[in-house]
């Protein structure tokens, strides 16, 4: 998951995953080097052809932009 440390929706996403005992890794993009952040955002845009909003959850079966528990459930349960 790509997130921001100050983003309340990112915190809700982490809580959602924690409550379901889902293993995940995250990067708070506002806590890393600006050059690395730029590279990651460019990668996300080109790979997923999507707007960038947070949280940006990526898993083997797809991705979800923004906090959307219904989409998380569908993605994680499929």
GUFIGU-801952 format. One record per atom (N, C-alpha, C): residue in one letter; x, z, y; atom name. Coordinates in Angstrom, 1 decimal. Last residue first. Example, Ala and Ser with C-alpha at 12.3 -4.5 7.8 and 13.67 -1.06 7.14 Angstrom:
% GUFIGU-801952
REC  aa       X       Z       Y  at
REC   s    12.8     7.1    -2.2   N
REC   s    13.7     7.1    -1.1  CA
REC   s    12.9     7.9     0.0   C
REC   a    13.2     7.8    -5.7   N
REC   a    12.3     7.8    -4.5  CA
REC   a    13.2     7.8    -3.3   C
END
This chain:
% GUFIGU-801952
REC  aa       X       Z       Y  at
REC   x   -11.4    -3.5   -12.7   N
REC   x   -11.5    -4.8   -13.4  CA
REC   x   -10.2    -5.0   -14.2   C
REC   x   -11.0    -1.2   -11.2   N
REC   x   -11.7    -1.1   -12.5  CA
REC   x   -11.7    -2.4   -13.3   C
REC   x    -9.8    -2.0    -8.9   N
REC   x    -9.1    -1.1    -9.7  CA
REC   x    -9.7    -0.9   -11.1   C
REC   x   -11.7    -3.7    -7.7   N
REC   x   -10.3    -4.2    -7.9  CA
REC   x    -9.6    -3.3    -9.0   C
REC   x   -13.9    -2.0    -7.4   N
REC   x   -14.0    -3.3    -8.2  CA
REC   x   -12.6    -3.8    -8.6   C
REC   x   -12.8     0.0    -5.8   N
REC   x   -13.3     0.3    -7.1  CA
REC   x   -13.4    -0.9    -8.0   C
REC   x   -12.1    -1.4    -3.5   N
REC   x   -11.1    -0.7    -4.2  CA
REC   x   -11.6    -0.4    -5.7   C
REC   x   -14.6    -2.2    -2.6   N
REC   x   -13.7    -3.2    -3.0  CA
REC   x   -12.6    -2.6    -3.8   C
REC   x   -15.6     0.4    -1.9   N
REC   x   -16.3    -0.5    -2.9  CA
REC   x   -15.4    -1.6    -3.5   C
REC   x   -13.8     1.3     0.1   N
REC   x   -13.9     2.0    -1.2  CA
REC   x   -14.6     1.1    -2.3   C
REC   x   -11.9     0.1     2.3   N
REC   x   -13.1    -0.4     1.7  CA
REC   x   -13.3     0.1     0.3   C
REC   x    -9.9    -0.2     5.0   N
REC   x   -10.5     0.8     4.1  CA
REC   x   -11.8     0.4     3.6   C
REC   x    -7.9    -3.2     5.0   N
REC   x    -8.8    -2.2     5.6  CA
REC   x    -9.3    -1.3     4.5   C
REC   x    -7.8    -5.6     2.5   N
REC   x    -7.4    -5.3     3.8  CA
REC   x    -8.4    -4.4     4.4   C
REC   x    -6.7    -5.8    -0.8   N
REC   x    -7.8    -5.4     0.1  CA
REC   x    -7.2    -5.0     1.4   C
REC   x    -5.8    -7.9    -3.5   N
REC   x    -5.5    -7.1    -2.4  CA
REC   x    -6.8    -6.8    -1.6   C
REC   x    -5.1    -8.3    -7.1   N
REC   x    -5.5    -8.8    -5.8  CA
REC   x    -5.1    -7.8    -4.6   C
REC   x    -4.1    -7.3    -9.4   N
REC   x    -5.3    -8.2    -9.5  CA
REC   x    -5.8    -8.7    -8.1   C
REC   x    -1.9    -5.7    -8.9   N
REC   x    -1.7    -6.8    -9.7  CA
REC   x    -2.9    -7.8    -9.6   C
REC   x    -2.4    -4.8    -5.4   N
REC   x    -2.2    -4.5    -6.8  CA
REC   x    -2.1    -5.8    -7.6   C
REC   x    -2.3    -3.6    -2.1   N
REC   x    -2.0    -4.7    -3.0  CA
REC   x    -1.8    -4.1    -4.4   C
REC   x    -3.8    -2.8     0.9   N
REC   x    -3.6    -2.4    -0.5  CA
REC   x    -3.4    -3.6    -1.3   C
REC   x    -3.3    -1.9     3.9   N
REC   x    -3.3    -3.2     3.2  CA
REC   x    -2.9    -2.8     1.8   C
REC   x    -5.4     0.2     6.1   N
REC   x    -4.4     0.0     5.0  CA
REC   x    -4.5    -1.4     4.5   C
REC   x    -4.7    -2.3     8.5   N
REC   x    -4.3    -1.2     7.7  CA
REC   x    -5.4    -0.3     7.3   C
REC   x    -4.2    -5.8     8.7   N
REC   x    -4.9    -4.6     9.2  CA
REC   x    -4.5    -3.5     8.2   C
REC   x    -3.6    -9.1     9.2   N
REC   x    -3.0    -7.8     8.9  CA
REC   x    -3.7    -6.7     9.5   C
REC   x    -5.3   -11.8     7.6   N
REC   x    -5.0   -11.0     8.8  CA
REC   x    -4.3    -9.7     8.3   C
REC   x    -3.8   -13.8     5.0   N
REC   x    -4.8   -12.9     5.5  CA
REC   x    -4.3   -12.3     6.8   C
REC   x    -2.2   -14.9     2.9   N
REC   x    -3.0   -15.7     3.9  CA
REC   x    -4.1   -14.9     4.5   C
REC   x    -0.5   -13.7     1.3   N
REC   x    -1.9   -13.4     1.1  CA
REC   x    -2.8   -14.2     2.0   C
REC   x     2.0   -14.7     2.1   N
REC   x     1.7   -14.6     0.7  CA
REC   x     0.2   -14.5     0.5   C
REC   x     2.1   -14.7     4.9   N
REC   x     2.3   -15.9     4.2  CA
REC   x     1.9   -15.8     2.7   C
REC   x     1.5   -12.0     5.5   N
REC   x     0.7   -13.1     6.1  CA
REC   x     0.8   -14.3     5.3   C
REC   x     3.5   -10.6     4.1   N
REC   x     2.1   -10.4     3.8  CA
REC   x     1.2   -11.5     4.3   C
REC   x     5.8   -11.6     5.5   N
REC   x     5.6   -11.8     4.0  CA
REC   x     4.1   -11.7     3.6   C
REC   x     5.4   -10.7     8.0   N
REC   x     5.5   -12.1     7.8  CA
REC   x     5.2   -12.4     6.4   C
REC   x     5.6    -7.9     7.4   N
REC   x     4.3    -8.5     8.0  CA
REC   x     4.3   -10.0     7.8   C
REC   x     8.2    -7.7     6.6   N
REC   x     7.2    -7.4     5.7  CA
REC   x     5.8    -8.0     6.2   C
REC   x     9.6    -8.5     8.9   N
REC   x     9.8    -9.3     7.7  CA
REC   x     8.6    -9.0     6.7   C
REC   x     8.9    -6.4    10.7   N
REC   x     8.5    -7.8    11.0  CA
REC   x     8.6    -8.7     9.7   C
REC   x    10.0    -4.2     9.4   N
REC   x     8.6    -4.3     9.6  CA
REC   x     8.1    -5.7     9.8   C
REC   x    12.7    -4.8     9.6   N
REC   x    12.1    -4.8     8.3  CA
REC   x    10.6    -4.9     8.4   C
REC   x    12.9    -4.5    12.4   N
REC   x    13.2    -5.8    11.8  CA
REC   x    12.6    -5.9    10.4   C
REC   x    12.2    -1.8    12.8   N
REC   x    11.4    -2.9    13.3  CA
REC   x    11.6    -4.2    12.7   C
REC   x    12.5     0.4    10.1   N
REC   x    13.2    -0.4    11.1  CA
REC   x    12.3    -1.5    11.5   C
REC   x     9.6     2.6     9.7   N
REC   x    10.7     1.8     9.2  CA
REC   x    11.3     1.0    10.4   C
REC   x     7.2     3.7    10.4   N
REC   x     8.4     4.6    10.2  CA
REC   x     9.6     3.9     9.7   C
REC   x     5.2     2.0    10.5   N
REC   x     5.6     2.5    11.8  CA
REC   x     6.8     3.5    11.6   C
REC   x     4.6     1.6     7.8   N
REC   x     5.3     0.5     8.6  CA
REC   x     5.8     1.0     9.9   C
REC   x     4.9     3.4     5.2   N
REC   x     4.3     3.6     6.5  CA
REC   x     5.2     2.7     7.4   C
REC   x     4.2     2.3     2.0   N
REC   x     5.2     2.2     3.1  CA
REC   x     4.5     2.4     4.4   C
REC   x     3.6     3.6    -1.2   N
REC   x     3.2     3.2     0.1  CA
REC   x     4.4     3.1     1.0   C
REC   x     2.4     3.4    -4.6   N
REC   x     3.5     3.6    -3.6  CA
REC   x     3.0     3.1    -2.3   C
REC   x     0.5     5.1    -7.0   N
REC   x     0.7     4.1    -6.0  CA
REC   x     1.9     4.4    -5.2   C
REC   x    -1.8     6.0    -9.5   N
REC   x    -0.4     6.0    -9.1  CA
REC   x    -0.2     4.8    -8.1   C
REC   x    -4.8     7.8    -9.2   N
REC   x    -4.1     6.5    -9.3  CA
REC   x    -2.7     6.6    -8.8   C
REC   x    -6.6     9.9    -9.3   N
REC   x    -5.3    10.0   -10.0  CA
REC   x    -4.6     8.7   -10.2   C
REC   x    -8.6     9.9    -7.6   N
REC   x    -8.8     9.2    -8.9  CA
REC   x    -7.5     9.1    -9.7   C
REC   x    -7.6    11.1    -5.4   N
REC   x    -8.7    11.7    -6.1  CA
REC   x    -9.0    11.1    -7.4   C
REC   x    -5.6     9.2    -4.6   N
REC   x    -5.2    10.5    -5.1  CA
REC   x    -6.4    11.2    -5.9   C
REC   x    -7.3     7.2    -3.5   N
REC   x    -6.4     6.9    -4.7  CA
REC   x    -6.0     8.2    -5.4   C
REC   x    -8.5     8.6    -1.4   N
REC   x    -9.3     7.9    -2.4  CA
REC   x    -8.5     7.7    -3.7   C
REC   x    -6.2     9.3     0.1   N
REC   x    -7.0    10.3    -0.5  CA
REC   x    -7.9     9.8    -1.6   C
REC   x    -5.4     6.8     0.9   N
REC   x    -4.5     7.6     0.1  CA
REC   x    -5.3     8.7    -0.6   C
REC   x    -7.6     6.1     2.5   N
REC   x    -7.3     5.3     1.3  CA
REC   x    -6.4     6.1     0.4   C
REC   x    -7.4     8.0     4.5   N
REC   x    -8.6     8.0     3.6  CA
REC   x    -8.3     7.2     2.3   C
REC   x    -5.0     7.2     5.7   N
REC   x    -5.1     8.5     5.0  CA
REC   x    -6.3     8.6     4.1   C
REC   x    -5.9     4.7     6.7   N
REC   x    -4.8     4.8     5.7  CA
REC   x    -4.8     6.1     4.9   C
REC   x    -7.7     5.6     8.5   N
REC   x    -8.2     4.8     7.4  CA
REC   x    -7.1     4.8     6.3   C
REC   x    -6.0     6.8    10.4   N
REC   x    -7.0     7.7     9.7  CA
REC   x    -7.5     6.9     8.4   C
REC   x    -2.7     6.3    11.0   N
REC   x    -3.9     5.6    10.7  CA
REC   x    -4.9     6.5     9.9   C
REC   x    -0.1     7.1    11.3   N
REC   x    -1.1     7.7    12.2  CA
REC   x    -2.5     7.2    12.0   C
REC   x     1.5     5.7     9.6   N
REC   x     1.4     7.1     9.4  CA
REC   x     0.3     7.8    10.2   C
REC   x     0.1     2.8     8.1   N
REC   x     0.7     3.4     9.3  CA
REC   x     0.5     4.9     9.2   C
REC   x     0.8     0.8     5.2   N
REC   x     0.0     1.7     6.0  CA
REC   x     0.7     2.1     7.3   C
REC   x     0.5    -0.8     2.2   N
REC   x     1.2    -0.8     3.5  CA
REC   x     0.3    -0.1     4.5   C
REC   x     0.8     0.0    -1.2   N
REC   x     0.0     0.0     0.0  CA
REC   x     0.9     0.0     1.2   C
END
